[in-house]
Amino acid sequence: MQRSAAPRPLRPCLELSAEQAFEAQWEALEKNDERQLETGLETSADSGVEVLFAFALLDLYLPRSTYFGYSADLGQFERFRRVLHSPRYRCLLSHVERRVLSTVTEDAQAWQRVRVKGARGQETGEFSMALKRQLGGLKDGVWMTASLRCDAYHPWGPDDKSDADE
């Protein structure tokens, strides 16, 4: 019996609408470290982070990026991954609940705001993701993520009025 190849992480492509690009990334983060036991195949650790990195609109020739809302060197996957494992962003990884608060799409740009409940205790966060449709180049017409910002982080649940980094 021949095994099928491991499924590749979802990548940005022309067939995805802005709404589908948002959903693909949020879902990938929700299932960040899940194992596909029923097929006998395993995803790699941080497979959701890999999907997010694939969608990230990063200019690798620039030394710094403001993708996360502040200037940082994100040209290497490991640096990008470390930000997502930081206290303000880690509740996205393997989150247990997600609610879309708003979505706006205009021509070649789209924005979505979500609230997530993290897998660790009561932590919650609110995040804004901005997409841009690429013009020209290899990814002409493809929705790519221009930014992912943490608008609020509550380590002790949604009633916690602090916005702390722990």
C-alpha positions in Angstrom: 0.0 0.0 0.0 1.5 3.3 -1.1 1.2 6.3 1.2 0.2 9.6 -0.2 2.5 12.5 0.2 2.1 14.8 3.2 -0.3 17.7 2.5 1.6 20.9 1.8 0.7 23.9 3.9 -1.7 26.2 2.2 0.0 28.9 0.2 -1.2 32.1 -1.3 -2.7 31.7 -4.8 -4.9 33.5 -7.3 -7.9 31.2 -6.6 -8.2 32.6 -3.0 -10.5 35.6 -2.4 -9.6 38.0 0.4 -12.1 36.3 2.7 -10.6 32.9 2.0 -7.0 34.2 2.5 -8.1 35.5 6.0 -9.8 32.2 6.9 -6.9 30.1 5.7 -4.4 31.9 7.9 -6.6 32.0 11.0 -7.4 28.3 10.6 -3.7 27.5 10.1 -2.9 29.3 13.3 -5.8 27.5 15.1 -4.4 24.1 14.0 -0.7 25.2 14.4 0.6 22.0 15.9 -2.2 19.5 15.3 -1.2 16.0 14.2 -3.1 14.3 11.4 -3.3 10.9 13.2 -6.2 9.5 11.1 -4.0 9.5 8.0 -0.8 8.5 9.7 0.8 11.8 8.5 2.1 14.5 10.8 2.3 18.2 10.3 5.4 19.9 11.4 5.5 21.9 14.6 4.5 25.5 13.8 2.9 24.5 10.5 0.4 27.4 11.0 3.2 29.9 11.5 4.7 28.6 8.2 1.4 29.3 6.4 1.4 32.8 7.9 5.0 33.4 6.8 4.1 32.2 3.3 1.3 34.9 3.1 3.5 37.6 4.6 4.3 40.5 2.3 7.9 41.0 3.4 10.5 42.7 1.3 13.5 40.5 2.0 15.8 43.2 0.6 14.9 45.6 3.3 16.6 45.1 6.7 13.4 45.9 8.7 9.7 45.4 8.4 6.7 46.8 10.3 4.5 43.7 9.7 3.8 43.3 13.4 3.4 47.1 14.0 6.9 47.9 15.0 10.2 47.8 13.2 11.9 44.4 13.2 14.1 42.2 11.1 11.8 39.5 9.9 13.6 38.2 6.8 14.3 34.8 8.3 11.5 32.4 9.3 13.0 31.9 12.8 12.7 35.6 13.6 9.2 35.7 12.4 8.3 32.6 14.4 9.8 34.1 17.6 7.4 37.0 17.4 4.4 34.7 17.2 5.6 32.8 20.3 6.0 36.1 22.3 3.4 36.8 25.0 1.2 39.2 22.9 0.9 36.9 19.9 1.1 33.3 21.4 -2.7 33.1 22.1 -3.1 32.9 18.3 -1.2 29.6 18.3 -3.6 26.7 18.6 -6.4 29.0 19.8 -9.6 27.4 21.0 -12.1 30.0 19.9 -12.2 32.8 17.3 -14.7 35.5 16.5 -14.6 37.8 13.5 -15.4 41.4 14.8 -15.3 43.1 11.4 -14.2 42.8 7.8 -13.7 45.5 5.2 -12.7 45.0 1.6 -11.9 47.8 -0.8 -10.5 47.2 -4.3 -7.0 45.8 -3.7 -7.0 46.0 0.2 -8.8 44.2 2.9 -8.9 44.4 6.7 -10.2 42.0 9.3 -10.3 42.2 13.1 -10.7 39.1 15.3 -10.9 38.1 18.9 -9.4 34.8 20.0 -9.3 32.8 23.1 -6.0 31.1 23.6 -5.3 27.5 24.5 -3.6 28.5 27.8 -6.1 29.4 30.4 -8.2 32.4 29.9 -5.9 34.5 27.8 -7.6 36.5 25.0 -6.4 38.8 22.3 -7.7 41.1 19.6 -5.9 41.2 16.3 -6.1 43.1 13.0 -4.9 41.6 9.8 -4.4 43.7 6.6 -4.2 42.2 3.1 -3.1 43.7 -0.1 -3.6 42.3 -3.6 -0.3 42.2 -5.4 0.1 44.1 -8.6 2.8 42.8 -11.0 5.5 40.2 -10.4 5.1 36.5 -9.8 2.2 36.9 -7.4 0.2 39.4 -9.5 -3.4 39.4 -8.3 -2.7 37.3 -5.2 -3.9 38.5 -1.7 -0.9 38.8 0.6 -0.8 39.8 4.3 0.7 43.3 4.8 0.4 43.3 8.6 -0.8 41.4 11.6 -1.2 43.6 14.7 -2.1 42.8 18.3 -4.6 45.4 19.3 -5.2 44.1 22.8 -3.9 41.2 24.9 -5.6 40.1 28.1 -3.6 37.4 29.9 -6.4 36.8 32.5 -9.4 36.8 30.2 -11.6 39.4 28.4 -12.7 41.0 31.7 -9.0 41.8 32.5 -8.6 45.5 31.7 -4.8 45.3 31.6 -3.0 45.1 28.3 0.1 43.4 29.6 3.0 41.5 28.2 3.1 39.4 31.4 
